């Protein structure tokens, strides 16, 4: 069963060619380490995001791997160079079939 969540991207919609742009990506996800127990003593199953990937016009420009110590709703801040107008695609993958995808457009002048 696939679990999805709300994502948000903050980045410029326009940039001058060859300038550095900052991108902020967040996925609303309650991370669970798999080390916690319920009040009844049952182990809460692990539920974390494992990978985040950003592709700029289908070319991977950033990738991150997460581990159980990552907090809920992870915020990722990174930069890339505005080379051409197009689409940036953001993808999160995790336990239990979790997948979230978001896209943003940029115009480069």
Phi and psi restraints in degrees (value plus and minus 20) as a CYANA .aco file:
   2 UNK   PHI    -107.3   -67.3
   2 UNK   PSI     113.7   153.7
   3 UNK   PHI    -131.7   -91.7
   3 UNK   PSI     107.9   147.9
   4 UNK   PHI    -139.4   -99.4
   4 UNK   PSI     147.5   187.5
   5 UNK   PHI    -168.3  -128.3
   5 UNK   PSI     152.4   192.4
   6 UNK   PHI    -100.7   -60.7
   6 UNK   PSI     117.4   157.4
   7 UNK   PHI    -144.0  -104.0
   7 UNK   PSI     140.0   180.0
   8 UNK   PHI    -163.0  -123.0
   8 UNK   PSI     117.6   157.6
   9 UNK   PHI    -142.9  -102.9
   9 UNK   PSI     113.0   153.0
  10 UNK   PHI    -142.0  -102.0
  10 UNK   PSI      97.1   137.1
  11 UNK   PHI    -181.0  -141.0
  11 UNK   PSI     140.9   180.9
  12 UNK   PHI     -88.9   -48.9
  12 UNK   PSI     127.7   167.7
  13 UNK   PHI    -110.8   -70.8
  13 UNK   PSI     -36.2     3.8
  14 UNK   PHI    -156.8  -116.8
  14 UNK   PSI     127.3   167.3
  15 UNK   PHI    -176.6  -136.6
  15 UNK   PSI     136.3   176.3
  16 UNK   PHI    -101.5   -61.5
  16 UNK   PSI     127.6   167.6
  17 UNK   PHI     -76.4   -36.4
  17 UNK   PSI     116.5   156.5
  18 UNK   PHI      47.5    87.5
  18 UNK   PSI       0.4    40.4
  19 UNK   PHI    -116.1   -76.1
  19 UNK   PSI     134.0   174.0
  20 UNK   PHI    -101.9   -61.9
  20 UNK   PSI     110.7   150.7
  21 UNK   PHI    -137.2   -97.2
  21 UNK   PSI     124.7   164.7
  22 UNK   PHI    -117.4   -77.4
  22 UNK   PSI     117.2   157.2
  23 UNK   PHI    -144.8  -104.8
  23 UNK   PSI     114.3   154.3
  24 UNK   PHI    -140.6  -100.6
  24 UNK   PSI     103.8   143.8
  25 UNK   PHI    -146.4  -106.4
  25 UNK   PSI     113.2   153.2
  26 UNK   PHI    -156.3  -116.3
  26 UNK   PSI     121.6   161.6
  27 UNK   PHI    -140.3  -100.3
  27 UNK   PSI     109.3   149.3
  28 UNK   PHI     -97.8   -57.8
  28 UNK   PSI      84.2   124.2
  29 UNK   PHI    -171.1  -131.1
  29 UNK   PSI     102.1   142.1
  30 UNK   PHI    -102.3   -62.3
  30 UNK   PSI      75.5   115.5
  31 UNK   PHI     -86.5   -46.5
  31 UNK   PSI     121.5   161.5
  32 UNK   PHI    -151.3  -111.3
  32 UNK   PSI     100.7   140.7
  33 UNK   PHI     -90.6   -50.6
  33 UNK   PSI     -46.0    -6.0
  34 UNK   PHI      69.6   109.6
  34 UNK   PSI     -14.2    25.8
  35 UNK   PHI    -128.8   -88.8
  35 UNK   PSI     -22.5    17.5
  36 UNK   PHI    -116.2   -76.2
  36 UNK   PSI     130.6   170.6
  37 UNK   PHI    -135.9   -95.9
  37 UNK   PSI     129.9   169.9
  38 UNK   PHI     -96.4   -56.4
  38 UNK   PSI     153.7   193.7
  39 UNK   PHI     -82.8   -42.8
  39 UNK   PSI     -45.8    -5.8
  40 UNK   PHI    -103.3   -63.3
  40 UNK   PSI     -21.3    18.7
  41 UNK   PHI      68.3   108.3
  41 UNK   PSI     -11.0    29.0
  42 UNK   PHI    -108.4   -68.4
  42 UNK   PSI     117.2   157.2
  43 UNK   PHI     -90.2   -50.2
  43 UNK   PSI     109.2   149.2
  44 UNK   PHI     -99.7   -59.7
  44 UNK   PSI     104.2   144.2
  45 UNK   PHI     -84.9   -44.9
  45 UNK   PSI     128.9   168.9
  46 UNK   PHI     -84.2   -44.2
  46 UNK   PSI     119.2   159.2
  47 UNK   PHI    -170.1  -130.1
  47 UNK   PSI      69.1   109.1
  48 UNK   PHI    -148.1  -108.1
  48 UNK   PSI     141.0   181.0
  49 UNK   PHI    -102.8   -62.8
  49 UNK   PSI     113.4   153.4
  50 UNK   PHI    -119.1   -79.1
  50 UNK   PSI     -60.5   -20.5
  51 UNK   PHI    -156.3  -116.3
  51 UNK   PSI     125.9   165.9
  52 UNK   PHI    -149.5  -109.5
  52 UNK   PSI     114.1   154.1
  53 UNK   PHI    -154.8  -114.8
  53 UNK   PSI     119.4   159.4
  54 UNK   PHI    -140.0  -100.0
  54 UNK   PSI     108.4   148.4
  55 UNK   PHI    -138.0   -98.0
  55 UNK   PSI     113.9   153.9
  56 UNK   PHI    -130.8   -90.8
  56 UNK   PSI      90.7   130.7
  57 UNK   PHI      29.8    69.8
  57 UNK   PSI      29.1    69.1
  58 UNK   PHI      47.8    87.8
  58 UNK   PSI      -6.9    33.1
  59 UNK   PHI    -130.3   -90.3
  59 UNK   PSI     104.2   144.2
  60 UNK   PHI     -85.6   -45.6
  60 UNK   PSI     104.1   144.1
  61 UNK   PHI    -136.1   -96.1
  61 UNK   PSI     -33.8     6.2
  62 UNK   PHI    -178.3  -138.3
  62 UNK   PSI     120.7   160.7
  63 UNK   PHI    -166.2  -126.2
  63 UNK   PSI     121.1   161.1
  64 UNK   PHI    -155.8  -115.8
  64 UNK   PSI     126.8   166.8
  65 UNK   PHI    -137.0   -97.0
  65 UNK   PSI     113.3   153.3
  66 UNK   PHI    -128.2   -88.2
  66 UNK   PSI     137.5   177.5
  67 UNK   PHI    -150.7  -110.7
  67 UNK   PSI     149.4   189.4
  68 UNK   PHI     -75.3   -35.3
  68 UNK   PSI     -42.2    -2.2
  69 UNK   PHI     -97.8   -57.8
  69 UNK   PSI     -24.4    15.6
  70 UNK   PHI     -91.5   -51.5
  70 UNK   PSI     114.6   154.6
  71 UNK   PHI     -93.7   -53.7
  71 UNK   PSI     149.0   189.0
  72 UNK   PHI     -83.9   -43.9
  72 UNK   PSI     133.0   173.0
  73 UNK   PHI      31.7    71.7
  73 UNK   PSI      38.2    78.2
  74 UNK   PHI     -83.2   -43.2
  74 UNK   PSI     111.6   151.6
  75 UNK   PHI    -121.6   -81.6
  75 UNK   PSI     107.6   147.6
  76 UNK   PHI    -135.7   -95.7
  76 UNK   PSI     105.9   145.9
  77 UNK   PHI    -141.7  -101.7
  77 UNK   PSI     104.9   144.9
  78 UNK   PHI    -170.2  -130.2
  78 UNK   PSI     151.2   191.2
  79 UNK   PHI    -144.3  -104.3
  79 UNK   PSI     138.5   178.5
  80 UNK   PHI    -169.9  -129.9
  80 UNK   PSI     152.6   192.6
  81 UNK   PHI    -121.4   -81.4
  81 UNK   PSI     111.1   151.1
  82 UNK   PHI     -95.4   -55.4
  82 UNK   PSI      83.3   123.3
  83 UNK   PHI    -121.1   -81.1
  83 UNK   PSI     -53.2   -13.2
  84 UNK   PHI    -180.6  -140.6
  84 UNK   PSI     139.1   179.1
  85 UNK   PHI     -86.0   -46.0
  85 UNK   PSI     128.2   168.2
  86 UNK   PHI     141.3   181.3
  86 UNK   PSI    -173.8  -133.8
  87 UNK   PHI    -135.7   -95.7
  87 UNK   PSI     115.2   155.2
  88 UNK   PHI    -127.7   -87.7
  88 UNK   PSI     105.8   145.8
  89 UNK   PHI    -131.9   -91.9
  89 UNK   PSI     113.3   153.3
  90 UNK   PHI    -137.3   -97.3
  90 UNK   PSI     111.3   151.3
  91 UNK   PHI    -156.0  -116.0
  91 UNK   PSI     111.1   151.1
  92 UNK   PHI    -133.4   -93.4
  92 UNK   PSI     120.2   160.2
  93 UNK   PHI    -155.8  -115.8
  93 UNK   PSI     123.2   163.2
  94 UNK   PHI    -177.3  -137.3
  94 UNK   PSI    -186.1  -146.1
  95 UNK   PHI     -81.6   -41.6
  95 UNK   PSI     134.6   174.6
  96 UNK   PHI      45.2    85.2
  96 UNK   PSI       6.3    46.3
  97 UNK   PHI      58.8    98.8
  97 UNK   PSI      -5.7    34.3
  98 UNK   PHI     -81.8   -41.8
  98 UNK   PSI     110.2   150.2
  99 UNK   PHI    -172.0  -132.0
  99 UNK   PSI     113.7   153.7
 100 UNK   PHI    -157.3  -117.3
 100 UNK   PSI     118.1   158.1
 101 UNK   PHI    -153.1  -113.1
 101 UNK   PSI     120.1   160.1
 102 UNK   PHI    -162.5  -122.5
 102 UNK   PSI     133.5   173.5
 103 UNK   PHI    -154.5  -114.5
 103 UNK   PSI     130.1   170.1
 104 UNK   PHI    -158.9  -118.9
 104 UNK   PSI     129.6   169.6
 105 UNK   PHI    -124.1   -84.1
 105 UNK   PSI     127.9   167.9
 106 UNK   PHI    -155.0  -115.0
 106 UNK   PSI     120.1   160.1
 107 UNK   PHI    -129.5   -89.5
 107 UNK   PSI     102.4   142.4
 108 UNK   PHI    -129.1   -89.1
 108 UNK   PSI     109.0   149.0
